[in-house]
Amino acid sequence: MTILMILFALILFATAGFLLSGKASILIINEKENQHAANQHAANQVFFKSYGALLLLCGIFALVLIFIHSTWLLLLFLVATCAIMLLLILGLNRRID
């Protein structure tokens, strides 16, 4: 279980780094070049950075859970992380449309 949590933490750190670096804005294609598009770009950057910070905290908590061997806490953490990922996907889907 320890090795799986280390791998999960590494995946969370990689995803958080991708979101926090600003490279995730490539996921949203915006063809408009006007003031509304500039405001939307700033809102998208805040969206990606907030979810990047959440996933960074989840990665740190995953590293902490390596040393705490509580099954219910591990399952609760996995459910919370899945919920964050689901909200990220739904928010991204809403921004693409």
C-alpha positions in Angstrom: 0.0 0.0 0.0 2.9 2.3 0.6 4.3 2.0 -2.9 0.8 2.8 -4.3 0.5 5.9 -2.2 3.9 7.1 -3.3 2.9 6.6 -7.0 -0.4 8.3 -6.4 1.4 11.2 -4.7 3.7 11.5 -7.7 0.8 11.5 -10.1 -0.9 14.2 -8.0 2.3 16.3 -7.9 2.7 16.0 -11.7 -0.9 17.0 -12.3 -0.6 19.9 -9.9 2.6 21.1 -11.6 0.9 21.0 -15.0 -2.1 23.0 -13.7 0.0 25.5 -11.7 2.5 26.2 -14.5 -0.1 27.6 -16.8 0.5 25.0 -19.5 -3.0 23.6 -18.9 -4.5 26.6 -20.7 -3.8 24.8 -24.0 -6.7 22.6 -23.1 -9.1 25.4 -23.8 -9.1 26.7 -27.4 -10.3 30.2 -27.6 -10.7 31.7 -31.1 -11.9 35.1 -30.0 -9.5 38.0 -29.6 -11.4 40.6 -27.8 -11.9 42.0 -24.3 -14.2 39.2 -23.3 -11.6 36.6 -24.3 -9.0 38.4 -22.2 -11.3 38.3 -19.2 -12.1 34.7 -19.9 -8.4 33.8 -20.1 -7.8 35.4 -16.7 -10.7 33.4 -15.2 -9.3 30.2 -16.7 -5.9 30.9 -15.2 -7.6 31.3 -11.7 -9.6 28.1 -12.3 -6.4 26.1 -13.2 -4.3 27.5 -10.4 -7.0 26.8 -7.8 -7.4 23.2 -8.8 -3.6 22.9 -9.0 -3.3 24.1 -5.4 -6.0 21.6 -4.3 -4.1 18.8 -6.0 -0.8 19.9 -4.5 -2.4 19.7 -1.1 -3.8 16.3 -1.9 -0.3 15.1 -3.0 1.1 16.3 0.3 -1.6 14.6 2.2 -0.9 11.4 0.2 2.7 11.6 1.4 1.5 12.0 5.0 -0.8 9.0 4.6 2.2 6.8 3.8 3.1 6.9 7.5 -0.5 6.7 8.8 -1.9 3.2 8.2 -5.6 3.9 8.6 -7.8 2.3 6.0 -10.9 4.4 6.6 -8.8 7.6 6.3 -7.2 6.3 3.1 -10.5 5.6 1.6 -11.9 8.9 2.6 -8.9 10.6 1.0 -9.4 8.7 -2.2 -13.1 9.6 -2.4 -12.3 13.3 -1.8 -9.5 13.2 -4.5 -11.9 11.6 -7.0 -14.5 14.2 -6.2 -11.9 17.0 -6.8 -10.9 15.4 -10.1 -14.6 15.1 -11.1 -15.2 18.7 -10.4 -12.1 19.6 -12.4 -13.4 17.6 -15.4 -16.9 19.1 -15.1 -15.5 22.6 -14.8 -13.2 22.1 -17.8 -16.1 20.7 -19.8 -18.2 23.8 -19.0 -15.4 26.1 -20.0 -14.9 24.4 -23.4 -18.5 24.9 -24.4 
